[in-house]
């Protein structure tokens, strides 16, 4: 018994030391805004949430709305947005609880709530309709927008879109969130975050230090980690086929052949159902091709957006 007690006490001390060593506090929002907010006017109140929104390009140009994936931010589109703003009005925003956007005070991170926020944002910006561009979860939101609010969407660019059932995500039920995800609220060493980002790149050497630092900083915004956990807990997928079949606008699917998160084989499911779709296969690239190789991946996207 004495040996067991000594072992338990020793384990407790080890866990305490490890916890103190890896404990990860939030970063002050003022510090993050000083580093990543271009203009104070980029913070827009929508349904009581302070959203980080970048609205650039000619106001009379065709409108593009870009939506990022899980754990990301509007910065994922830097390489595309800056180039497209020459003739398009490019709007990108951090989802509630991501990037510099505040967490949703309602605690609702469902797709339905996010689409409500997007509709109100469009109304506030005086936008009747737009082309939607989305990566991963942002892709799922984009195609749902086209299916549920077809009058507001002119075209779709889906970059490795989410939506079909996969490991851990079944239709009609919330996923079991791994403890490794829930613990990130308290422990998030930068090296572990980098390890989680590497599979998103077809060529991991392209993941530079600045990108890792940005992901890490914004993940530590107050309330962001808990919001990400809530978003995952509240993700309830439905069979996408009936919704996708209603979409009448042209769709460009952009997919890295080395995507280790949502395999390119899923593209066949989308093309089986969509009425008007084109697939661009990206050799050697992964889940975030707009980040990994923006100059290489933008031309087919621009050509699609400029096509009458």
C-alpha positions as CSV (number, residue, x, y, z in Angstrom):
1,X,0.0,0.0,0.0
2,X,2.8,2.4,0.9
3,X,4.5,1.7,-2.5
4,X,1.2,2.3,-4.3
5,X,0.7,5.6,-2.4
6,X,4.2,6.7,-3.3
7,X,3.5,5.8,-6.9
8,X,0.3,7.8,-7.0
9,X,1.9,10.8,-5.3
10,X,4.8,10.6,-7.8
11,X,2.4,10.4,-10.8
12,X,0.5,13.4,-9.4
13,X,3.7,15.4,-9.2
14,X,4.7,14.5,-12.7
15,X,1.2,15.5,-14.1
16,X,1.3,18.7,-12.1
17,X,4.8,19.6,-13.5
18,X,3.7,18.7,-17.1
19,X,0.5,20.7,-16.7
20,X,2.4,23.8,-15.5
21,X,5.0,23.4,-18.2
22,X,2.5,23.1,-21.1
23,X,-0.3,25.3,-19.7
24,X,-1.2,27.7,-22.5
25,X,-2.9,31.0,-21.6
26,X,-4.9,33.2,-23.9
27,X,-3.2,36.1,-25.5
28,X,-4.7,39.6,-25.0
29,X,-7.1,40.6,-27.7
30,X,-5.5,44.0,-28.0
31,X,-2.1,42.4,-28.7
32,X,-3.6,40.2,-31.4
33,X,-5.5,43.1,-33.0
34,X,-2.3,45.2,-33.1
35,X,-0.6,42.4,-35.1
36,X,-3.4,41.2,-37.3
37,X,-6.1,43.9,-37.7
38,X,-5.4,46.1,-40.7
39,X,-8.1,48.7,-40.0
40,X,-10.4,49.4,-37.0
41,X,-13.3,49.5,-39.4
42,X,-12.7,45.8,-40.2
43,X,-14.5,44.9,-37.0
44,X,-18.2,44.7,-37.8
45,X,-21.0,44.0,-35.4
46,X,-23.4,41.3,-36.7
47,X,-26.1,40.0,-34.4
48,X,-24.1,41.1,-31.4
49,X,-20.9,39.5,-32.5
50,X,-17.8,41.5,-33.4
51,X,-16.7,40.0,-36.7
52,X,-13.4,40.5,-38.3
53,X,-14.2,41.4,-42.0
54,X,-11.9,42.5,-44.8
55,X,-13.8,44.2,-47.6
56,X,-11.4,45.2,-50.4
57,X,-11.5,45.9,-54.1
58,X,-13.8,48.0,-56.3
59,X,-17.2,48.6,-54.7
60,X,-18.9,48.3,-58.2
61,X,-17.1,45.0,-59.0
62,X,-18.5,41.5,-58.8
63,X,-18.6,40.3,-55.2
64,X,-16.7,37.4,-53.9
65,X,-17.2,36.0,-50.3
66,X,-14.5,33.7,-48.9
67,X,-14.9,31.4,-46.0
68,X,-12.1,29.6,-44.2
69,X,-11.9,26.1,-42.6
70,X,-11.7,24.8,-39.1
71,X,-9.1,26.4,-36.9
72,X,-8.1,28.8,-39.7
73,X,-8.8,32.5,-40.4
74,X,-9.4,34.9,-43.3
75,X,-5.6,35.1,-43.7
76,X,-5.7,31.7,-45.4
77,X,-6.9,33.6,-48.5
78,X,-4.2,36.2,-48.5
79,X,-2.5,34.9,-51.7
80,X,-5.8,34.8,-53.6
81,X,-7.7,37.8,-52.2
82,X,-5.0,40.4,-52.8
83,X,-4.8,39.4,-56.5
84,X,-8.5,39.1,-57.1
85,X,-9.2,42.5,-55.5
86,X,-8.0,44.1,-58.8
87,X,-11.4,43.7,-60.3
88,X,-13.6,41.9,-57.7
89,X,-15.0,43.2,-54.4
90,X,-13.4,40.6,-52.2
91,X,-15.0,40.0,-48.8
92,X,-13.6,37.5,-46.3
93,X,-14.3,37.1,-42.6
94,X,-13.3,35.1,-39.6
95,X,-16.1,32.8,-38.5
96,X,-17.4,33.5,-35.0
97,X,-14.8,32.4,-32.4
98,X,-12.0,32.1,-35.0
99,X,-9.3,34.6,-35.9
100,X,-10.1,38.0,-34.6
101,X,-13.9,37.4,-34.5
102,X,-15.4,37.3,-31.1
103,X,-17.1,34.1,-29.9
104,X,-20.8,33.9,-30.4
105,X,-22.5,35.0,-27.1
106,X,-25.3,32.5,-27.8
107,X,-22.9,29.6,-27.9
108,X,-24.5,28.4,-31.1
109,X,-22.0,27.4,-33.7
110,X,-24.3,25.3,-35.9
111,X,-24.3,25.7,-39.7
112,X,-27.7,27.3,-39.5
113,X,-26.6,30.0,-37.2
114,X,-23.5,30.7,-39.3
115,X,-25.6,31.0,-42.4
116,X,-27.9,33.5,-40.6
117,X,-24.8,35.5,-39.7
118,X,-23.6,35.5,-43.3
119,X,-27.0,36.6,-44.6
120,X,-27.1,39.5,-42.1
121,X,-23.5,40.4,-43.0
122,X,-24.4,40.6,-46.6
123,X,-27.5,42.8,-45.9
124,X,-25.4,45.1,-43.8
125,X,-22.8,45.4,-46.5
126,X,-25.5,46.1,-49.1
127,X,-24.7,42.9,-51.1
128,X,-27.6,41.2,-52.8
129,X,-25.7,38.2,-54.2
130,X,-22.1,37.0,-54.5
131,X,-19.9,34.2,-55.7
132,X,-19.0,32.0,-52.7
133,X,-15.5,30.5,-52.1
134,X,-15.0,28.1,-49.3
135,X,-12.3,25.7,-48.0
136,X,-13.1,22.6,-45.9
137,X,-15.9,23.7,-43.4
138,X,-16.1,27.0,-45.4
139,X,-16.8,24.9,-48.5
140,X,-19.7,23.2,-46.7
141,X,-21.1,26.5,-45.6
142,X,-20.7,27.8,-49.2
143,X,-22.6,25.0,-50.8
144,X,-25.3,25.1,-48.1
145,X,-25.7,28.8,-48.8
146,X,-26.2,28.0,-52.5
147,X,-28.8,25.3,-51.8
148,X,-30.8,27.1,-49.1
149,X,-30.5,30.7,-50.4
150,X,-30.0,30.3,-54.1
151,X,-31.0,33.9,-54.9
152,X,-27.8,35.1,-53.1
153,X,-25.2,32.9,-54.8
154,X,-23.9,33.3,-58.4
155,X,-21.1,30.8,-58.5
156,X,-19.3,28.4,-56.1
157,X,-15.6,27.6,-55.7
158,X,-15.3,24.7,-53.3
159,X,-11.7,24.0,-52.2
160,X,-11.5,20.5,-50.6
161,X,-15.1,21.0,-49.3
162,X,-16.5,19.2,-46.2
163,X,-19.9,17.7,-46.1
164,X,-19.8,13.9,-46.8
165,X,-19.6,11.5,-43.8
166,X,-16.1,10.5,-42.8
167,X,-14.3,8.9,-39.9
168,X,-15.9,10.2,-36.7
169,X,-18.6,12.1,-38.5
170,X,-21.8,10.2,-39.3
171,X,-25.0,11.7,-40.7
172,X,-27.6,12.9,-38.2
173,X,-25.4,12.8,-35.0
174,X,-22.9,14.9,-33.3
175,X,-19.3,13.5,-33.3
176,X,-17.5,12.2,-30.3
177,X,-14.9,14.9,-29.8
178,X,-11.5,13.4,-28.9
179,X,-10.1,14.3,-25.5
180,X,-7.0,15.6,-27.4
181,X,-9.3,18.3,-28.9
182,X,-11.0,19.3,-25.6
183,X,-7.6,19.5,-23.8
184,X,-6.3,22.1,-26.2
185,X,-8.4,24.6,-24.2
186,X,-5.7,24.3,-21.6
187,X,-2.6,22.9,-23.2
188,X,-1.5,23.9,-26.7
189,X,2.2,23.8,-27.2
190,X,3.2,25.4,-30.5
191,X,5.0,22.2,-31.6
192,X,1.8,20.2,-31.3
193,X,-0.1,22.8,-33.3
194,X,2.6,22.6,-36.0
195,X,2.3,18.8,-36.1
196,X,-1.5,19.2,-36.6
197,X,-0.9,21.7,-39.5
198,X,1.7,19.6,-41.4
199,X,-0.8,17.1,-42.8
200,X,-2.7,19.9,-44.4
201,X,0.2,20.5,-46.8
202,X,1.1,18.2,-49.6
203,X,4.7,19.4,-49.2
204,X,5.3,20.1,-45.5
205,X,8.4,22.1,-46.3
206,X,6.0,24.8,-47.6
207,X,4.6,25.4,-44.1
208,X,6.7,28.4,-43.0
209,X,7.3,29.8,-39.5
210,X,5.2,32.9,-40.1
211,X,2.2,30.8,-41.0
212,X,2.6,28.6,-37.9
213,X,3.0,31.7,-35.7
214,X,-0.2,33.2,-37.1
215,X,-2.3,30.1,-36.6
216,X,-0.9,29.8,-33.1
217,X,-1.5,33.4,-32.1
218,X,-5.1,33.5,-33.4
219,X,-5.9,30.1,-31.8
220,X,-5.0,31.8,-28.5
221,X,-7.5,34.6,-28.8
222,X,-9.8,34.7,-25.8
223,X,-12.5,32.2,-26.1
224,X,-11.4,30.9,-29.5
225,X,-10.3,27.4,-28.4
226,X,-13.6,26.8,-26.6
227,X,-15.5,28.1,-29.6
228,X,-13.7,25.6,-31.9
229,X,-14.6,22.8,-29.5
230,X,-18.2,23.9,-29.5
231,X,-18.3,24.1,-33.3
232,X,-17.0,20.6,-33.5
233,X,-19.4,19.3,-30.9
234,X,-22.3,20.9,-32.7
235,X,-21.5,19.6,-36.2
236,X,-24.3,17.4,-37.3
237,X,-23.9,16.4,-40.9
238,X,-26.9,15.5,-43.1
239,X,-26.8,13.5,-46.3
240,X,-25.6,16.2,-48.8
241,X,-27.0,14.7,-51.9
242,X,-30.6,16.2,-51.7
243,X,-29.2,19.7,-51.1
244,X,-26.4,19.5,-53.7
245,X,-28.9,18.3,-56.3
246,X,-30.8,21.6,-56.0
247,X,-27.8,23.8,-56.8
248,X,-28.1,25.3,-60.3
249,X,-25.1,27.6,-60.3
250,X,-21.7,26.6,-61.8
251,X,-19.4,24.9,-59.4
252,X,-15.6,24.7,-59.5
253,X,-14.1,22.0,-57.3
254,X,-10.4,22.6,-56.4
255,X,-8.7,19.7,-54.8
256,X,-5.1,18.8,-53.8
257,X,-4.3,15.2,-54.9
258,X,-2.3,14.8,-51.6
259,X,-5.1,16.0,-49.4
260,X,-4.8,13.9,-46.2
261,X,-7.8,15.4,-44.5
262,X,-10.6,15.2,-47.1
263,X,-9.5,12.9,-49.9
264,X,-9.8,13.9,-53.5
265,X,-11.9,10.8,-54.1
266,X,-14.8,12.7,-52.5
267,X,-14.8,14.9,-55.6
268,X,-16.6,12.1,-57.4
269,X,-19.5,12.3,-54.9
270,X,-19.9,16.0,-55.6
271,X,-19.7,15.6,-59.4
272,X,-22.2,12.7,-59.3
273,X,-24.9,15.0,-57.9
274,X,-24.1,18.6,-59.0
275,X,-25.6,19.8,-62.2
276,X,-22.7,21.9,-63.5
277,X,-19.3,21.1,-61.9
278,X,-15.7,21.2,-63.0
279,X,-12.8,19.6,-61.1
280,X,-9.3,21.0,-60.9
281,X,-6.9,18.4,-59.6
282,X,-3.7,19.9,-58.0
283,X,-0.8,17.5,-58.2
284,X,1.4,17.5,-55.1
285,X,-0.8,19.8,-53.1
286,X,-2.8,19.2,-49.9
287,X,-5.9,20.4,-48.0
288,X,-5.1,24.2,-48.2
289,X,-3.8,24.8,-51.7
290,X,-4.6,28.5,-51.5
291,X,-2.0,28.7,-48.8
292,X,0.4,26.2,-50.0
293,X,0.8,27.4,-53.6
294,X,-1.4,30.5,-54.2
295,X,0.3,31.6,-57.4
296,X,-0.1,28.1,-58.9
297,X,-3.7,27.6,-57.8
298,X,-5.2,31.0,-58.5
299,X,-5.3,31.0,-62.4
300,X,-8.0,28.4,-62.8
301,X,-10.1,30.0,-60.1
302,X,-9.8,33.5,-61.7
303,X,-10.7,32.0,-65.1
304,X,-13.8,30.4,-63.7
305,X,-14.9,33.6,-61.8
306,X,-14.3,35.8,-64.9
307,X,-16.2,33.5,-67.2
308,X,-19.6,34.9,-68.3
